[in-house]
Amino acid sequence: MKKLLIISFIVLMACEKVVVVDLPSPQNLVVIQGWLTDSLGNQRIRLTRSNGFADNNEVLPIDDAEVIIQSRIGEVFTYSYANDGYYHADTEYRGTPGIEYRLRIIVDDQEIQSLWDIMPIPTSVGNLQIDSFEENDPNDSDQQITVFYPKITTRDPIGEENYYRWVFYKNQEIFNSPEPITVQSDRLFDGNLIPNNFQIFGYDSNDEMTVELQTISFSSHSYLSLLKSQITTLGTSSGTTPAIVEGNLFYVDDESEQVLGYFGAVSSSVATVIVP
């Protein structure tokens, strides 16, 4: 019996074949992140280069680009490099709902443009309330703790196709865990009250709870929904997604060359409360 087992093990080892996968070299593609808002100031665009899927998450900023935003009514807004890939508007301004905007960038002696994106009419965030539930204390299983979360009722405009993104802040810091992207459409509740219980965003007593409702275009909603599905599949909001998420950016002279990211125009409404 021992001889039979030894012979079987040798046969199995002899059948083993090592497969080496030849992965293509990663491309350092231009990555653009930019949203124009209807809030005065704080308009910025970020330019970086992509990493390979297996590489670390080190940011590769682009610091030598020319960046402008144009409107359909002839306005031109220039941006200058600040740090960490961010370009800030040279003068304070805000976008105007109902007007279309596009981004133009010169980098590596090539021009990149976005498609025109219309800034929607803003929808009011509505009534922000605080609700709560009890759960086990992670530090003491015999104790219960109270978790507070935003409960919001929003009135959707009737007879329009509306698309939304919710952004949360805790004590004036972006709060995007455990869900980095939260989007909605009004396909099922056009013209009605929209009840939202965001229980996954937990706050503690005395926290400042801020909720921003961004009204976005159909194309922005489509891009963010696809990006969210990629992040959910990957399990992280950082790094390179396993598949390229197509945005609305392109090289003017060579549309076959890839550029990652998106530029969009959003209008927003904000509500803030202090958790008791």
C-alpha positions in Angstrom: 0.0 0.0 0.0 2.9 2.4 0.8 4.5 1.7 -2.5 1.2 2.4 -4.3 0.8 5.8 -2.6 4.4 6.8 -3.4 4.0 5.9 -7.1 0.7 7.8 -7.2 2.3 10.9 -5.8 5.2 10.7 -8.3 2.7 10.4 -11.2 0.7 13.5 -10.0 3.9 15.6 -9.6 5.0 14.6 -13.1 1.7 15.8 -14.5 2.0 19.3 -13.0 2.6 22.1 -15.5 3.7 25.6 -14.7 1.9 28.2 -16.7 3.5 31.6 -17.0 1.1 34.4 -18.0 2.8 37.2 -19.9 1.0 40.3 -18.8 1.3 43.4 -21.0 3.3 46.3 -19.7 1.0 48.9 -17.9 0.2 52.1 -19.8 0.6 55.4 -18.1 -2.6 56.8 -19.4 -3.8 60.3 -18.6 -6.5 60.3 -15.9 -8.7 63.3 -15.4 -11.1 63.9 -12.5 -13.1 67.1 -12.7 -16.5 68.4 -11.7 -17.7 72.0 -12.2 -20.3 73.0 -9.6 -22.6 75.9 -9.1 -20.9 76.8 -5.8 -18.6 79.8 -5.7 -14.9 78.9 -5.5 -13.2 75.6 -5.0 -13.3 74.7 -8.7 -10.5 72.3 -9.4 -9.4 69.6 -11.9 -7.1 66.7 -11.2 -4.6 65.3 -13.7 -2.6 62.1 -13.0 -1.3 59.1 -14.8 -2.6 55.6 -14.4 -0.8 52.7 -12.6 -0.9 49.1 -13.6 -3.5 46.9 -12.0 -0.9 45.1 -9.8 1.1 48.2 -9.1 1.0 50.2 -5.8 -1.5 53.1 -5.5 1.1 55.8 -5.7 -0.3 58.9 -7.4 1.5 60.0 -10.5 0.6 63.7 -10.8 0.8 65.7 -14.1 2.1 69.2 -13.3 2.7 70.8 -16.7 -0.6 70.8 -18.5 -2.7 73.7 -19.7 -6.3 73.5 -18.4 -9.4 75.6 -19.3 -13.1 75.2 -19.1 -15.4 76.7 -21.7 -19.1 77.4 -21.7 -21.5 77.4 -24.6 -22.1 81.2 -24.0 -18.4 82.0 -24.7 -17.0 82.1 -21.1 -13.4 80.8 -20.7 -12.0 79.9 -17.3 -8.3 79.1 -16.9 -6.7 76.9 -14.2 -3.2 76.8 -12.7 -1.3 73.9 -11.1 -1.4 73.8 -7.3 -0.2 70.4 -6.0 -0.7 66.6 -6.1 -2.1 66.8 -9.6 -4.7 69.4 -8.8 -5.3 72.5 -10.9 -7.3 75.3 -9.3 -9.3 78.0 -11.1 -7.4 81.3 -11.4 -10.5 83.3 -10.4 -13.5 82.4 -8.3 -16.5 81.6 -10.3 -19.5 79.3 -10.3 -21.2 77.3 -13.0 -24.7 78.3 -14.2 -27.5 75.8 -14.3 -28.9 75.3 -17.8 -25.6 76.1 -19.5 -23.3 73.5 -21.1 -19.6 73.3 -20.3 -16.6 71.4 -21.6 -13.0 70.8 -20.5 -9.9 71.4 -22.7 -6.4 70.2 -21.7 -3.1 70.4 -23.4 -0.7 67.7 -22.2 2.3 66.1 -23.9 1.7 68.6 -26.8 -1.7 67.0 -27.4 -5.2 68.3 -26.8 -7.8 66.5 -24.8 -11.4 67.6 -24.7 -14.5 66.5 -23.0 -17.9 66.3 -24.5 -20.3 69.1 -23.6 -22.1 68.5 -20.3 -25.1 70.5 -19.2 -25.4 71.7 -15.6 -28.9 70.7 -14.4 -31.3 72.8 -12.5 -30.7 71.9 -8.8 -33.1 69.9 -6.7 -33.4 70.8 -3.1 -31.9 68.3 -0.7 -35.2 68.5 1.3 -35.8 67.6 4.9 -32.7 66.2 6.7 -33.5 64.4 9.9 -31.4 62.2 12.2 -32.5 58.6 12.9 -30.7 55.9 14.9 -30.4 52.2 15.7 -28.7 50.1 18.3 -25.9 47.6 17.7 -23.3 45.7 19.6 -20.3 47.6 20.8 -17.3 46.2 18.7 -15.1 46.7 21.8 -17.5 45.1 24.2 -20.0 42.5 23.1 -22.0 42.9 26.3 -22.7 46.6 25.5 -24.9 48.4 23.0 -24.1 51.6 21.2 -26.3 54.0 19.3 -25.5 54.7 15.7 -27.0 57.8 14.0 -27.7 58.1 10.3 -29.2 60.7 7.9 -32.9 60.3 7.0 -33.9 62.5 4.1 -37.1 63.3 2.3 -36.6 65.0 -1.1 -39.3 66.3 -3.5 -38.5 65.2 -7.1 -39.5 67.7 -9.8 -42.5 66.4 -11.8 -42.3 65.6 -15.6 -38.5 65.6 -15.8 -35.8 63.0 -16.0 -33.6 63.7 -13.0 -30.4 62.0 -11.9 -28.7 62.4 -8.5 -25.5 61.8 -6.6 -25.4 61.9 -2.8 -22.2 63.0 -1.0 -21.8 62.7 2.7 -19.5 64.6 5.1 -18.6 64.0 8.7 -17.2 66.9 10.6 -16.5 68.7 7.3 -14.5 65.8 6.0 -15.7 63.6 3.0 -17.4 60.5 4.3 -17.4 57.8 1.6 -17.1 54.6 3.6 -18.5 52.0 3.1 -20.0 53.3 -0.1 -17.9 55.7 -2.1 -20.5 56.4 -4.8 -24.2 56.8 -4.2 -26.3 57.6 -7.2 -30.1 57.6 -8.0 -32.4 58.3 -10.9 -36.1 59.3 -10.6 -37.3 56.6 -13.0 -39.6 55.0 -10.4 -40.6 58.1 -8.4 -40.9 61.0 -10.8 -42.6 64.0 -9.2 -43.0 62.2 -5.8 -41.3 62.4 -2.4 -38.1 60.4 -2.3 -37.5 58.8 1.1 -33.9 57.9 1.8 -32.6 56.1 4.9 -28.8 56.1 4.6 -28.2 53.6 7.5 -24.8 52.6 6.2 -23.4 56.0 7.0 -23.0 56.0 10.7 -22.4 59.1 12.9 -21.7 59.5 16.6 -23.0 62.0 19.1 -21.9 65.6 18.5 -20.8 64.9 14.9 -21.5 67.4 12.3 -23.6 65.6 9.7 -23.6 67.2 6.2 -25.5 65.8 3.2 -25.0 67.2 -0.3 -27.5 66.3 -3.1 -25.9 66.8 -6.5 -28.2 67.0 -9.5 -26.3 65.5 -12.4 -26.8 64.8 -16.1 -27.7 61.5 -17.6 -24.2 60.9 -19.0 -22.7 61.7 -15.5 -25.1 59.2 -13.9 -24.2 56.5 -16.5 -20.5 57.0 -15.9 -20.7 57.0 -12.1 -23.0 53.9 -12.1 -20.5 52.0 -14.2 -17.6 53.2 -12.1 -19.5 52.1 -8.9 -20.0 48.6 -10.4 -16.3 48.3 -11.1 -15.4 49.5 -7.6 -17.9 47.1 -6.0 -16.4 44.2 -8.1 -12.9 45.1 -7.1 -13.7 45.7 -3.5 -11.8 49.0 -3.2 -12.2 52.6 -4.3 -8.5 53.0 -4.9 -6.2 51.6 -7.5 -6.9 50.7 -11.1 -10.2 49.1 -11.9 -10.1 45.6 -13.6 -11.7 47.0 -16.8 -11.5 50.4 -18.4 -14.5 52.6 -17.6 -15.1 54.9 -20.6 -15.8 58.5 -19.8 -16.5 61.5 -22.0 -12.9 62.5 -22.7 -10.9 62.1 -25.9 -7.8 63.2 -27.8 -8.7 65.7 -30.5 -6.2 64.4 -33.1 -6.4 60.7 -32.3 -9.6 59.4 -30.8 -8.3 55.9 -30.8 -5.8 56.9 -28.0 -7.3 56.3 -24.6 -7.8 58.8 -21.8 -9.4 57.9 -18.5 -11.8 59.8 -16.3 -14.7 62.2 -16.7 -15.6 65.9 -16.7 -19.1 66.9 -15.6 -21.2 69.8 -14.4 -23.3 69.5 -11.3 -25.6 71.6 -9.3 -25.9 71.0 -5.6 -28.0 71.5 -2.5 -26.6 71.1 1.0 -28.1 70.5 4.5 -26.2 70.3 7.8 -27.3 69.2 11.3 -25.4 68.4 14.6 -26.0 65.0 16.0 -27.4 65.3 19.5 
